[in-house]
């Protein structure tokens, strides 16, 4: 019998096991209905996150508080959540028809409601990925809050350090702090956080809002205050899942309402029998690609190629965007802001009404039956399966009557993390691999890397990993996917879910054309393998404009048969 060697696990294997533990634990806690993040019930989540040490959370495993990670998370959680001891995850349960005002986080579209001083309700209408996202972020900020507590709590009776007392008095000021007082408070906060004065000063204004210029101090104080009360008074923070949410999750309730609304509009406008092309993108690139030239072309005649789109993307260009939208509405665009709870807005373009001669697609060769384009805003994780699965189902007019949609193509244009290259580069996948499983979805992509060459943007082609949460990725795991025989070029959150829905509709259920064309292209929002290039390091700015429009135009050229 051969000697069994001591086989040590690699960091990638440890990380993979930690992610698996996180998801199993989250599902268990969800089924249980409640848990205390910093109590015994939350221990497995905390340990798994600390074992994983995701890139986005930087120094989570060190004594000092992670500032960039904290900013990233706070922008994705509702304002005031740091003050709340009770966080209740709910379904859409009617709060929008009450006196409660919806709080929408700046970087995540979800409705949240402050019930009282101690409770925040967070509406989950986008599926399990939304729950994973929130629980991971909350676990992170609670771990950070206990680091603050450890640095300021002197004894078990609740005595606190002088720095904490000074920070508390600064937070209790009702007016904006003058420069001298602000810098004094930053000095005390730096000691509390285990950071330098310069580090805190650099990030201070990024937390600010118009109503709360000194919000950074407020966030730090309340995180620490509740952590201290957990230890001194045994008053633990609690996360609960409403019974209605637990009952509804996974049943495509919001996706069904969303898809039916779209099909109702198609029927009402006599578009349901026409060839249909679905594009998952943002709410401006398709509209601007078609209608910006007729509206603004003369003004931008002697400017660089993508200048018109850069200017339209600027926050100060509301009037320009309004002109483009007005023309789009005159020439067959139907706008459908979401009312279903999916947070996915939709635009429908009737190409029969577009005057192509004045657009950049003047050479469009459309068949006798003019196509209809459905543009849907980005889905979130598993929500991609729910929405596309419902959209591709036949439309039930009456109990026995079904209208099968003539879907000719599905195109996905999105942001993704790149594993070789930098922000703004383009990725063309040939397959999506589901992280944590052996599930893989190869496909024939109508877009190729060669189509994008010669535009001054590096292009990469190969398999991509569909991850269950970008905030859980670490360097070791990503290096494994990139350098092993998987040879992955990037990571994103929806690809495998889109492809799973497309394949089931076209190959098994036969509800759409079995030879439906698919197009996938992504531009890099970050490189999680590069220090300083993770999502926590900030947005793309104008770097993302050129790849966004280059991909959109290539998709539209194929739909319009522009050679």
Beta strands, then each sheet from edge to edge (+ up, - down):
strand 1: 34-35
strand 2: 86-90
strand 3: 102-104
strand 4: 111-114
strand 5: 119-123
strand 6: 238-241
strand 7: 276-280
strand 8: 333-336
strand 9: 346-350
strand 10: 372-376
strand 11: 395-396
strand 12: 402-403
strand 13: 407-418
strand 14: 426-434
strand 15: 440-442
strand 16: 459-466
strand 17: 490-492
strand 18: 517-526
sheet 1: 1+ 6- 2- 5- 4+ 3-
sheet 2: 8+ 9- 10+ 7+ 13+ 17- 16- 14- 15+
sheet 3: 8+ 9- 10+ 7+ 13+ 18+
sheet 4: 11+ 12-
end
